[in-house]
Amino acid sequence: MEEQSNNKAIPRWKALMACVLCLVLGGTAATAGIWAAVGEDGRTLLQAQRLIREKFVGEYDQEHQKQFTLAAMVEGLGDRWSGYLTPSQYQTVQVNRANTYVGIGVTVSRDDPENLVITGITEGGPAEEAGVQAGDIILAVDSTALTPENREDCIVAIRGEEGTIVTLTLRRTDGREEDVAVERRTIQEVSADWILTEDGVGLITIYNFYTGVADSVTQGVEELRDQGAKALILDVRYNPGGYVHELVDILDLLLPEGDVFISRQSNGTEKVYTSDDDFVDLPMAVLVNGESYSAAEFLAAQLRETAGALVVGTQTCGKGYSQMLFELADGSALNLSTARYYTGGGVSLIGTGVEPDPLVEMSDEANARLLAGELPLEEDTQYQAAVRALALDE
């Protein structure tokens, strides 16, 4: 889960100029002040950097060394949720979180370091029109073969100026290799969609908790209630999470008055988010799995705690920390865990996640079809279990 940050990088020339002015105007006292400000750790890092630049006899890439050092600093925290982002990675993250971008309309998995697997296709997008399918593996982008070392650069290269063409070399699900040319266009990501099922259930699928999703969920709830929905099922399987404020707005929409989210910062500061007395008075269930992260699993936990909502599926990941992005002087960024979060009742999900009841496993084949958007509701055993547990006909 992320907090939006207003942090702005200080341009490098301004930082250097400030140091120079301090040294010129303040002399020895200013130098001592600067050294005291950076501390022993900072002085040690600066000393090591100076020794490398002055004494190392070999050739090296200074940019690579800097990025490797920054990544190692964050990795040394031992926190799987914190990380270093190169300038290109940071730009990609910012675009993704806006739920709109110029590209071809595909979602890729970063779980396999050797392959770039397409896991989702935007309906009506250029990739779908070109015949790209979920399960295809990207082998090359514009004739540049994809490797573990350049995979992030290849992801960035898929995007570009609107109206231009990118050629993907794909390994199809049947093993064939094929070049496919796709036009880049502005893509409006669907953050949530909804249907009234034959069971009389309003099924709302939430794909992420980034910009605009609370407005989409609000629209979906209103339309489904107008259509006579007898209950709501919120599907957050394979949902990576998102912004705190989007989550809290959805909780406020669905839940009665009370505390719905508690954030505790590293300095001990606590912020409590509340819901008002206007809420959705319908039975609810939430579908989750091991890929329900952060805001997604928290939604399930808080709906169960406050409204007795059913949670159906498999155990969630158990995150429990929120992060903020801090832009650095060169356009890169640190994504740091800055707070622990708790349900309104003070329950942390760290290391435990949400345990569904009923617990319903699905086969690897069914999960793959679900991820690709190709699993019919009548074959979705987790959805069917939720409908039975709601007991709408009793």
Contacts in CASP RR format, 6 or more apart in sequence:
PFRMAT RR
TARGET T0000
AUTHOR 0000-0000-0000
METHOD contacts of the structure
MODEL  1
MEEQSNNKAIPRWKALMACVLCLVLGGTAATAGIWAAVGEDGRTLLQAQR
LIREKFVGEYDQEHQKQFTLAAMVEGLGDRWSGYLTPSQYQTVQVNRANT
YVGIGVTVSRDDPENLVITGITEGGPAEEAGVQAGDIILAVDSTALTPEN
REDCIVAIRGEEGTIVTLTLRRTDGREEDVAVERRTIQEVSADWILTEDG
VGLITIYNFYTGVADSVTQGVEELRDQGAKALILDVRYNPGGYVHELVDI
LDLLLPEGDVFISRQSNGTEKVYTSDDDFVDLPMAVLVNGESYSAAEFLA
AQLRETAGALVVGTQTCGKGYSQMLFELADGSALNLSTARYYTGGGVSLI
GTGVEPDPLVEMSDEANARLLAGELPLEEDTQYQAAVRALALDE
1 209 0 8 1.000
1 241 0 8 1.000
1 242 0 8 1.000
1 243 0 8 1.000
1 244 0 8 1.000
1 247 0 8 1.000
1 294 0 8 1.000
1 295 0 8 1.000
1 298 0 8 1.000
1 319 0 8 1.000
1 320 0 8 1.000
1 321 0 8 1.000
1 322 0 8 1.000
1 323 0 8 1.000
1 341 0 8 1.000
2 97 0 8 1.000
2 242 0 8 1.000
2 243 0 8 1.000
2 244 0 8 1.000
2 322 0 8 1.000
2 323 0 8 1.000
2 324 0 8 1.000
2 325 0 8 1.000
3 243 0 8 1.000
3 244 0 8 1.000
3 322 0 8 1.000
3 323 0 8 1.000
3 324 0 8 1.000
3 338 0 8 1.000
3 339 0 8 1.000
4 243 0 8 1.000
4 245 0 8 1.000
5 324 0 8 1.000
5 325 0 8 1.000
5 326 0 8 1.000
5 327 0 8 1.000
7 324 0 8 1.000
7 325 0 8 1.000
7 326 0 8 1.000
7 327 0 8 1.000
8 327 0 8 1.000
9 327 0 8 1.000
9 328 0 8 1.000
9 329 0 8 1.000
9 330 0 8 1.000
9 331 0 8 1.000
10 329 0 8 1.000
11 329 0 8 1.000
12 329 0 8 1.000
12 330 0 8 1.000
15 329 0 8 1.000
19 34 0 8 1.000
22 30 0 8 1.000
22 31 0 8 1.000
22 34 0 8 1.000
23 30 0 8 1.000
23 31 0 8 1.000
23 34 0 8 1.000
35 43 0 8 1.000
38 46 0 8 1.000
52 60 0 8 1.000
52 65 0 8 1.000
66 330 0 8 1.000
67 84 0 8 1.000
67 86 0 8 1.000
67 332 0 8 1.000
70 84 0 8 1.000
70 328 0 8 1.000
70 332 0 8 1.000
70 334 0 8 1.000
71 83 0 8 1.000
71 84 0 8 1.000
73 84 0 8 1.000
74 82 0 8 1.000
74 83 0 8 1.000
74 84 0 8 1.000
74 334 0 8 1.000
74 336 0 8 1.000
75 83 0 8 1.000
75 84 0 8 1.000
79 321 0 8 1.000
79 337 0 8 1.000
81 319 0 8 1.000
81 321 0 8 1.000
81 323 0 8 1.000
81 335 0 8 1.000
81 337 0 8 1.000
82 323 0 8 1.000
82 334 0 8 1.000
82 335 0 8 1.000
82 336 0 8 1.000
82 337 0 8 1.000
83 334 0 8 1.000
83 335 0 8 1.000
83 336 0 8 1.000
84 332 0 8 1.000
84 333 0 8 1.000
84 334 0 8 1.000
84 335 0 8 1.000
85 93 0 8 1.000
85 325 0 8 1.000
85 332 0 8 1.000
85 333 0 8 1.000
85 334 0 8 1.000
85 335 0 8 1.000
86 152 0 8 1.000
86 332 0 8 1.000
87 330 0 8 1.000
87 331 0 8 1.000
87 332 0 8 1.000
88 152 0 8 1.000
88 153 0 8 1.000
88 156 0 8 1.000
89 152 0 8 1.000
89 156 0 8 1.000
89 332 0 8 1.000
90 325 0 8 1.000
90 327 0 8 1.000
90 331 0 8 1.000
90 332 0 8 1.000
90 333 0 8 1.000
91 156 0 8 1.000
92 152 0 8 1.000
92 155 0 8 1.000
92 156 0 8 1.000
92 159 0 8 1.000
93 325 0 8 1.000
93 333 0 8 1.000
93 335 0 8 1.000
95 101 0 8 1.000
95 159 0 8 1.000
96 210 0 8 1.000
97 210 0 8 1.000
97 211 0 8 1.000
97 242 0 8 1.000
97 243 0 8 1.000
98 210 0 8 1.000
98 211 0 8 1.000
99 188 0 8 1.000
99 189 0 8 1.000
99 191 0 8 1.000
99 208 0 8 1.000
99 210 0 8 1.000
99 211 0 8 1.000
99 212 0 8 1.000
99 213 0 8 1.000
100 186 0 8 1.000
100 187 0 8 1.000
100 188 0 8 1.000
100 189 0 8 1.000
101 159 0 8 1.000
101 186 0 8 1.000
101 187 0 8 1.000
101 189 0 8 1.000
102 159 0 8 1.000
102 160 0 8 1.000
102 161 0 8 1.000
102 162 0 8 1.000
102 184 0 8 1.000
102 185 0 8 1.000
102 186 0 8 1.000
102 187 0 8 1.000
103 126 0 8 1.000
103 158 0 8 1.000
103 159 0 8 1.000
103 160 0 8 1.000
103 184 0 8 1.000
103 185 0 8 1.000
103 186 0 8 1.000
103 187 0 8 1.000
104 125 0 8 1.000
104 126 0 8 1.000
104 127 0 8 1.000
104 130 0 8 1.000
104 132 0 8 1.000
104 158 0 8 1.000
104 159 0 8 1.000
104 166 0 8 1.000
104 182 0 8 1.000
104 183 0 8 1.000
104 184 0 8 1.000
104 185 0 8 1.000
104 187 0 8 1.000
105 121 0 8 1.000
105 122 0 8 1.000
105 125 0 8 1.000
105 126 0 8 1.000
105 127 0 8 1.000
105 128 0 8 1.000
105 187 0 8 1.000
106 118 0 8 1.000
106 120 0 8 1.000
106 121 0 8 1.000
106 122 0 8 1.000
106 127 0 8 1.000
106 132 0 8 1.000
106 158 0 8 1.000
107 118 0 8 1.000
107 119 0 8 1.000
107 120 0 8 1.000
107 121 0 8 1.000
107 122 0 8 1.000
108 116 0 8 1.000
108 117 0 8 1.000
108 118 0 8 1.000
108 119 0 8 1.000
108 138 0 8 1.000
108 155 0 8 1.000
109 116 0 8 1.000
109 117 0 8 1.000
109 119 0 8 1.000
110 151 0 8 1.000
113 148 0 8 1.000
113 151 0 8 1.000
114 148 0 8 1.000
115 137 0 8 1.000
115 138 0 8 1.000
116 137 0 8 1.000
116 138 0 8 1.000
116 146 0 8 1.000
116 151 0 8 1.000
116 154 0 8 1.000
116 155 0 8 1.000
117 135 0 8 1.000
117 136 0 8 1.000
117 137 0 8 1.000
117 138 0 8 1.000
118 127 0 8 1.000
118 132 0 8 1.000
118 133 0 8 1.000
118 134 0 8 1.000
118 135 0 8 1.000
118 136 0 8 1.000
118 137 0 8 1.000
118 138 0 8 1.000
119 134 0 8 1.000
119 135 0 8 1.000
119 371 0 8 1.000
119 372 0 8 1.000
120 134 0 8 1.000
120 371 0 8 1.000
120 372 0 8 1.000
120 373 0 8 1.000
121 127 0 8 1.000
121 128 0 8 1.000
121 132 0 8 1.000
121 133 0 8 1.000
121 134 0 8 1.000
122 128 0 8 1.000
122 187 0 8 1.000
122 189 0 8 1.000
122 190 0 8 1.000
123 190 0 8 1.000
125 185 0 8 1.000
125 187 0 8 1.000
126 182 0 8 1.000
126 183 0 8 1.000
126 184 0 8 1.000
126 185 0 8 1.000
127 182 0 8 1.000
130 180 0 8 1.000
130 181 0 8 1.000
130 182 0 8 1.000
130 183 0 8 1.000
131 180 0 8 1.000
132 168 0 8 1.000
132 170 0 8 1.000
132 180 0 8 1.000
132 182 0 8 1.000
133 172 0 8 1.000
133 173 0 8 1.000
134 371 0 8 1.000
134 372 0 8 1.000
134 373 0 8 1.000
134 374 0 8 1.000
135 173 0 8 1.000
135 372 0 8 1.000
136 170 0 8 1.000
136 171 0 8 1.000
136 172 0 8 1.000
136 173 0 8 1.000
137 170 0 8 1.000
137 171 0 8 1.000
138 146 0 8 1.000
138 154 0 8 1.000
138 168 0 8 1.000
138 169 0 8 1.000
138 170 0 8 1.000
139 145 0 8 1.000
139 146 0 8 1.000
139 169 0 8 1.000
139 170 0 8 1.000
139 171 0 8 1.000
139 177 0 8 1.000
140 146 0 8 1.000
140 154 0 8 1.000
140 168 0 8 1.000
140 169 0 8 1.000
141 154 0 8 1.000
141 157 0 8 1.000
141 158 0 8 1.000
141 166 0 8 1.000
141 167 0 8 1.000
141 168 0 8 1.000
141 169 0 8 1.000
142 157 0 8 1.000
142 166 0 8 1.000
142 167 0 8 1.000
143 167 0 8 1.000
143 169 0 8 1.000
144 150 0 8 1.000
144 154 0 8 1.000
144 157 0 8 1.000
146 154 0 8 1.000
157 166 0 8 1.000
158 166 0 8 1.000
158 168 0 8 1.000
159 184 0 8 1.000
160 166 0 8 1.000
160 184 0 8 1.000
161 184 0 8 1.000
162 184 0 8 1.000
162 185 0 8 1.000
162 186 0 8 1.000
163 183 0 8 1.000
163 184 0 8 1.000
163 185 0 8 1.000
164 183 0 8 1.000
164 184 0 8 1.000
165 181 0 8 1.000
165 182 0 8 1.000
165 183 0 8 1.000
165 184 0 8 1.000
166 181 0 8 1.000
166 182 0 8 1.000
166 184 0 8 1.000
167 179 0 8 1.000
167 180 0 8 1.000
167 181 0 8 1.000
167 182 0 8 1.000
168 179 0 8 1.000
168 180 0 8 1.000
168 182 0 8 1.000
169 177 0 8 1.000
169 178 0 8 1.000
169 179 0 8 1.000
170 177 0 8 1.000
170 178 0 8 1.000
170 179 0 8 1.000
170 180 0 8 1.000
171 177 0 8 1.000
172 178 0 8 1.000
189 207 0 8 1.000
189 208 0 8 1.000
190 207 0 8 1.000
191 206 0 8 1.000
191 207 0 8 1.000
191 208 0 8 1.000
191 209 0 8 1.000
191 210 0 8 1.000
191 211 0 8 1.000
191 212 0 8 1.000
191 213 0 8 1.000
191 216 0 8 1.000
192 204 0 8 1.000
192 205 0 8 1.000
192 206 0 8 1.000
192 207 0 8 1.000
192 213 0 8 1.000
192 216 0 8 1.000
192 217 0 8 1.000
192 220 0 8 1.000
193 204 0 8 1.000
193 205 0 8 1.000
193 216 0 8 1.000
194 202 0 8 1.000
194 203 0 8 1.000
194 204 0 8 1.000
194 205 0 8 1.000
194 220 0 8 1.000
194 223 0 8 1.000
194 224 0 8 1.000
195 202 0 8 1.000
195 203 0 8 1.000
196 202 0 8 1.000
196 203 0 8 1.000
196 224 0 8 1.000
196 227 0 8 1.000
196 228 0 8 1.000
196 229 0 8 1.000
197 203 0 8 1.000
197 377 0 8 1.000
199 387 0 8 1.000
199 392 0 8 1.000
200 228 0 8 1.000
200 229 0 8 1.000
200 230 0 8 1.000
200 231 0 8 1.000
200 392 0 8 1.000
201 229 0 8 1.000
201 230 0 8 1.000
201 231 0 8 1.000
201 232 0 8 1.000
201 233 0 8 1.000
201 387 0 8 1.000
201 390 0 8 1.000
201 392 0 8 1.000
202 224 0 8 1.000
202 227 0 8 1.000
202 229 0 8 1.000
202 231 0 8 1.000
202 232 0 8 1.000
202 233 0 8 1.000
203 232 0 8 1.000
203 233 0 8 1.000
203 235 0 8 1.000
203 377 0 8 1.000
203 383 0 8 1.000
204 217 0 8 1.000
204 220 0 8 1.000
204 221 0 8 1.000
204 224 0 8 1.000
204 232 0 8 1.000
204 233 0 8 1.000
204 234 0 8 1.000
204 235 0 8 1.000
205 234 0 8 1.000
205 235 0 8 1.000
206 213 0 8 1.000
206 217 0 8 1.000
206 234 0 8 1.000
206 235 0 8 1.000
206 236 0 8 1.000
206 239 0 8 1.000
206 296 0 8 1.000
206 299 0 8 1.000
207 213 0 8 1.000
207 239 0 8 1.000
208 239 0 8 1.000
208 240 0 8 1.000
208 241 0 8 1.000
208 242 0 8 1.000
209 239 0 8 1.000
209 241 0 8 1.000
209 242 0 8 1.000
209 243 0 8 1.000
209 246 0 8 1.000
209 247 0 8 1.000
209 250 0 8 1.000
209 294 0 8 1.000
209 295 0 8 1.000
209 296 0 8 1.000
210 241 0 8 1.000
210 242 0 8 1.000
210 243 0 8 1.000
210 246 0 8 1.000
211 243 0 8 1.000
211 246 0 8 1.000
212 246 0 8 1.000
213 246 0 8 1.000
213 250 0 8 1.000
214 245 0 8 1.000
214 246 0 8 1.000
214 249 0 8 1.000
214 250 0 8 1.000
214 253 0 8 1.000
217 250 0 8 1.000
217 253 0 8 1.000
218 249 0 8 1.000
218 250 0 8 1.000
218 253 0 8 1.000
221 232 0 8 1.000
221 253 0 8 1.000
221 254 0 8 1.000
221 280 0 8 1.000
224 232 0 8 1.000
225 280 0 8 1.000
225 282 0 8 1.000
229 282 0 8 1.000
230 282 0 8 1.000
230 283 0 8 1.000
230 392 0 8 1.000
231 282 0 8 1.000
231 283 0 8 1.000
231 284 0 8 1.000
231 285 0 8 1.000
231 390 0 8 1.000
231 392 0 8 1.000
232 254 0 8 1.000
232 280 0 8 1.000
232 282 0 8 1.000
232 283 0 8 1.000
232 284 0 8 1.000
232 285 0 8 1.000
233 284 0 8 1.000
233 285 0 8 1.000
233 286 0 8 1.000
233 287 0 8 1.000
233 383 0 8 1.000
233 386 0 8 1.000
233 387 0 8 1.000
233 390 0 8 1.000
234 284 0 8 1.000
234 285 0 8 1.000
234 286 0 8 1.000
234 287 0 8 1.000
234 299 0 8 1.000
234 303 0 8 1.000
235 286 0 8 1.000
235 287 0 8 1.000
235 383 0 8 1.000
236 286 0 8 1.000
236 287 0 8 1.000
236 288 0 8 1.000
236 292 0 8 1.000
236 296 0 8 1.000
236 297 0 8 1.000
236 299 0 8 1.000
236 300 0 8 1.000
237 287 0 8 1.000
237 288 0 8 1.000
237 289 0 8 1.000
237 291 0 8 1.000
237 292 0 8 1.000
237 313 0 8 1.000
237 370 0 8 1.000
237 382 0 8 1.000
238 289 0 8 1.000
238 291 0 8 1.000
238 292 0 8 1.000
238 370 0 8 1.000
238 371 0 8 1.000
239 291 0 8 1.000
239 292 0 8 1.000
239 293 0 8 1.000
239 295 0 8 1.000
239 296 0 8 1.000
240 291 0 8 1.000
240 293 0 8 1.000
240 294 0 8 1.000
240 296 0 8 1.000
241 247 0 8 1.000
241 293 0 8 1.000
241 294 0 8 1.000
241 295 0 8 1.000
241 296 0 8 1.000
242 294 0 8 1.000
242 295 0 8 1.000
243 295 0 8 1.000
244 261 0 8 1.000
244 263 0 8 1.000
244 273 0 8 1.000
244 295 0 8 1.000
244 322 0 8 1.000
244 341 0 8 1.000
246 295 0 8 1.000
247 261 0 8 1.000
247 295 0 8 1.000
247 298 0 8 1.000
247 299 0 8 1.000
248 260 0 8 1.000
248 261 0 8 1.000
248 273 0 8 1.000
250 299 0 8 1.000
251 260 0 8 1.000
251 261 0 8 1.000
251 273 0 8 1.000
251 275 0 8 1.000
251 299 0 8 1.000
251 302 0 8 1.000
251 303 0 8 1.000
252 260 0 8 1.000
252 274 0 8 1.000
252 275 0 8 1.000
252 276 0 8 1.000
253 279 0 8 1.000
253 280 0 8 1.000
254 279 0 8 1.000
254 280 0 8 1.000
254 284 0 8 1.000
254 303 0 8 1.000
254 307 0 8 1.000
255 275 0 8 1.000
255 279 0 8 1.000
255 302 0 8 1.000
255 303 0 8 1.000
255 306 0 8 1.000
255 307 0 8 1.000
256 275 0 8 1.000
256 277 0 8 1.000
256 279 0 8 1.000
256 306 0 8 1.000
256 307 0 8 1.000
257 274 0 8 1.000
257 275 0 8 1.000
257 276 0 8 1.000
257 277 0 8 1.000
257 279 0 8 1.000
258 274 0 8 1.000
258 275 0 8 1.000
258 306 0 8 1.000
258 344 0 8 1.000
259 272 0 8 1.000
259 273 0 8 1.000
259 274 0 8 1.000
259 275 0 8 1.000
259 344 0 8 1.000
259 345 0 8 1.000
260 273 0 8 1.000
260 274 0 8 1.000
260 275 0 8 1.000
260 302 0 8 1.000
260 306 0 8 1.000
260 343 0 8 1.000
260 344 0 8 1.000
261 272 0 8 1.000
261 273 0 8 1.000
261 298 0 8 1.000
261 302 0 8 1.000
261 341 0 8 1.000
261 342 0 8 1.000
261 343 0 8 1.000
261 344 0 8 1.000
262 270 0 8 1.000
262 271 0 8 1.000
262 272 0 8 1.000
262 273 0 8 1.000
262 341 0 8 1.000
262 342 0 8 1.000
262 343 0 8 1.000
262 344 0 8 1.000
262 345 0 8 1.000
262 346 0 8 1.000
263 270 0 8 1.000
263 271 0 8 1.000
263 273 0 8 1.000
263 322 0 8 1.000
263 339 0 8 1.000
263 340 0 8 1.000
263 341 0 8 1.000
263 342 0 8 1.000
264 270 0 8 1.000
264 339 0 8 1.000
264 340 0 8 1.000
264 341 0 8 1.000
264 342 0 8 1.000
265 271 0 8 1.000
265 338 0 8 1.000
265 339 0 8 1.000
266 338 0 8 1.000
266 339 0 8 1.000
272 344 0 8 1.000
275 306 0 8 1.000
283 309 0 8 1.000
283 390 0 8 1.000
283 392 0 8 1.000
284 303 0 8 1.000
284 307 0 8 1.000
284 308 0 8 1.000
284 309 0 8 1.000
284 310 0 8 1.000
285 309 0 8 1.000
285 310 0 8 1.000
285 311 0 8 1.000
285 312 0 8 1.000
285 386 0 8 1.000
285 389 0 8 1.000
285 390 0 8 1.000
286 299 0 8 1.000
286 300 0 8 1.000
286 303 0 8 1.000
286 304 0 8 1.000
286 309 0 8 1.000
286 310 0 8 1.000
286 311 0 8 1.000
286 312 0 8 1.000
287 312 0 8 1.000
287 313 0 8 1.000
287 382 0 8 1.000
287 383 0 8 1.000
287 386 0 8 1.000
288 296 0 8 1.000
288 297 0 8 1.000
288 300 0 8 1.000
288 311 0 8 1.000
288 312 0 8 1.000
288 313 0 8 1.000
288 314 0 8 1.000
288 315 0 8 1.000
288 316 0 8 1.000
288 354 0 8 1.000
288 356 0 8 1.000
289 313 0 8 1.000
289 314 0 8 1.000
289 316 0 8 1.000
289 362 0 8 1.000
289 367 0 8 1.000
289 382 0 8 1.000
290 314 0 8 1.000
290 315 0 8 1.000
290 316 0 8 1.000
290 317 0 8 1.000
291 317 0 8 1.000
292 300 0 8 1.000
292 316 0 8 1.000
292 317 0 8 1.000
292 354 0 8 1.000
293 316 0 8 1.000
293 317 0 8 1.000
293 318 0 8 1.000
293 319 0 8 1.000
294 319 0 8 1.000
294 320 0 8 1.000
294 322 0 8 1.000
296 316 0 8 1.000
297 316 0 8 1.000
297 317 0 8 1.000
297 318 0 8 1.000
297 319 0 8 1.000
297 349 0 8 1.000
297 353 0 8 1.000
297 354 0 8 1.000
298 320 0 8 1.000
298 341 0 8 1.000
298 343 0 8 1.000
298 349 0 8 1.000
300 309 0 8 1.000
300 311 0 8 1.000
300 316 0 8 1.000
300 354 0 8 1.000
301 311 0 8 1.000
301 343 0 8 1.000
301 347 0 8 1.000
301 349 0 8 1.000
301 353 0 8 1.000
301 354 0 8 1.000
302 343 0 8 1.000
302 344 0 8 1.000
303 309 0 8 1.000
303 311 0 8 1.000
304 310 0 8 1.000
304 311 0 8 1.000
304 354 0 8 1.000
305 343 0 8 1.000
305 344 0 8 1.000
305 345 0 8 1.000
305 347 0 8 1.000
306 344 0 8 1.000
310 357 0 8 1.000
310 358 0 8 1.000
310 386 0 8 1.000
310 389 0 8 1.000
310 390 0 8 1.000
311 354 0 8 1.000
311 355 0 8 1.000
311 356 0 8 1.000
311 357 0 8 1.000
312 356 0 8 1.000
312 357 0 8 1.000
312 358 0 8 1.000
312 360 0 8 1.000
312 382 0 8 1.000
312 385 0 8 1.000
312 386 0 8 1.000
312 389 0 8 1.000
313 356 0 8 1.000
313 358 0 8 1.000
313 359 0 8 1.000
313 360 0 8 1.000
313 361 0 8 1.000
313 362 0 8 1.000
313 382 0 8 1.000
313 385 0 8 1.000
314 356 0 8 1.000
314 359 0 8 1.000
314 360 0 8 1.000
314 361 0 8 1.000
314 362 0 8 1.000
315 353 0 8 1.000
315 354 0 8 1.000
315 355 0 8 1.000
315 356 0 8 1.000
315 359 0 8 1.000
316 349 0 8 1.000
316 353 0 8 1.000
316 354 0 8 1.000
317 353 0 8 1.000
318 349 0 8 1.000
318 350 0 8 1.000
318 351 0 8 1.000
318 352 0 8 1.000
318 353 0 8 1.000
318 354 0 8 1.000
319 349 0 8 1.000
319 350 0 8 1.000
319 353 0 8 1.000
320 340 0 8 1.000
320 341 0 8 1.000
320 348 0 8 1.000
320 349 0 8 1.000
320 350 0 8 1.000
320 351 0 8 1.000
321 337 0 8 1.000
321 339 0 8 1.000
321 340 0 8 1.000
321 341 0 8 1.000
321 350 0 8 1.000
322 337 0 8 1.000
322 338 0 8 1.000
322 339 0 8 1.000
322 340 0 8 1.000
322 341 0 8 1.000
323 335 0 8 1.000
323 336 0 8 1.000
323 337 0 8 1.000
323 338 0 8 1.000
324 335 0 8 1.000
324 336 0 8 1.000
324 338 0 8 1.000
325 333 0 8 1.000
325 334 0 8 1.000
325 335 0 8 1.000
326 333 0 8 1.000
326 334 0 8 1.000
326 335 0 8 1.000
326 336 0 8 1.000
327 333 0 8 1.000
328 334 0 8 1.000
340 348 0 8 1.000
340 350 0 8 1.000
341 348 0 8 1.000
341 349 0 8 1.000
342 348 0 8 1.000
343 349 0 8 1.000
358 385 0 8 1.000
358 389 0 8 1.000
360 381 0 8 1.000
360 382 0 8 1.000
360 385 0 8 1.000
362 370 0 8 1.000
362 380 0 8 1.000
362 381 0 8 1.000
362 382 0 8 1.000
366 375 0 8 1.000
366 379 0 8 1.000
366 380 0 8 1.000
366 381 0 8 1.000
369 375 0 8 1.000
369 379 0 8 1.000
370 380 0 8 1.000
377 383 0 8 1.000
377 384 0 8 1.000
378 384 0 8 1.000
END
